[in-house]
């Protein structure tokens, strides 16, 4: 799981080859903390099939707003610099995230 920030997001996510899953989380977000170990497990399970990254929106608010991240948690899939899919807030369950990954690998 690659930790990205406002300086590396463009290079590692928007300019990446293939699909990239991004876990947008915040320091004070309890649902994000609960979800994170599961997202890390999925990253290990699907390693080599999709790139996995995480962005702490607490440290990159402008970037998050620019990506239309208005609430947390958000798990989004990017391809070719565009967001192609996402699971937001209550829909960001392990089952839904894995189903979303399956669509793109």
ChimeraX attribute file (.defattr): number of C-alpha atoms within 10 A of each C-alpha:
attribute: neighborCount
match mode: 1-to-1
recipient: residues
	/A:1	17
	/A:2	13
	/A:3	14
	/A:4	19
	/A:5	17
	/A:6	16
	/A:7	10
	/A:8	12
	/A:9	19
	/A:10	14
	/A:11	12
	/A:12	18
	/A:13	26
	/A:14	17
	/A:15	15
	/A:16	16
	/A:17	14
	/A:18	15
	/A:19	23
	/A:20	26
	/A:21	26
	/A:22	25
	/A:23	29
	/A:24	22
	/A:25	25
	/A:26	20
	/A:27	11
	/A:28	9
	/A:29	13
	/A:30	13
	/A:31	16
	/A:32	21
	/A:33	14
	/A:34	10
	/A:35	17
	/A:36	18
	/A:37	11
	/A:38	15
	/A:39	24
	/A:40	16
	/A:41	13
	/A:42	17
	/A:43	20
	/A:44	12
	/A:45	10
	/A:46	16
	/A:47	12
	/A:48	10
	/A:49	15
	/A:50	17
	/A:51	21
	/A:52	24
	/A:53	23
	/A:54	21
	/A:55	21
	/A:56	17
	/A:57	20
	/A:58	14
	/A:59	13
	/A:60	17
	/A:61	15
	/A:62	13
	/A:63	17
	/A:64	19
	/A:65	12
	/A:66	10
	/A:67	12
	/A:68	10
	/A:69	19
	/A:70	13
	/A:71	14
	/A:72	20
	/A:73	25
	/A:74	21
	/A:75	27
	/A:76	23
	/A:77	24
	/A:78	21
	/A:79	18
	/A:80	14
	/A:81	16
	/A:82	13
	/A:83	18
	/A:84	13
	/A:85	16
	/A:86	18
	/A:87	19
	/A:88	18
	/A:89	14
	/A:90	10
	/A:91	14
	/A:92	20
	/A:93	18
	/A:94	16
	/A:95	10
	/A:96	14
	/A:97	22
	/A:98	15
	/A:99	11
	/A:100	18
	/A:101	21
	/A:102	11
	/A:103	8
	/A:104	16
	/A:105	11
